[in-house]
Amino acid sequence: MNQGISFFGMFSMLSIIVYGLFALLGLYALYLLIKLMIRAITALELYIDEKRNRRL
């Protein structure tokens, strides 16, 4: 009465795949957030530099 993969075995494999996809999605979101922060810092530096040079 061996049916190969049981329902619970398939469910656990599916949950591992879903957790892996969520982990990859989280890492990608972190990568995009870091890129956004780098651009924001650059824009802030340009803004501050522009304000300082205008006063002088």
Secondary structure, DSSP 8 states (H G I E B T S, - for coil): ---SS-HHHHHHHHHHHHHHHHHHHHHHHHHHHHHHHHHHHHHHHHHHHHHHHHH-
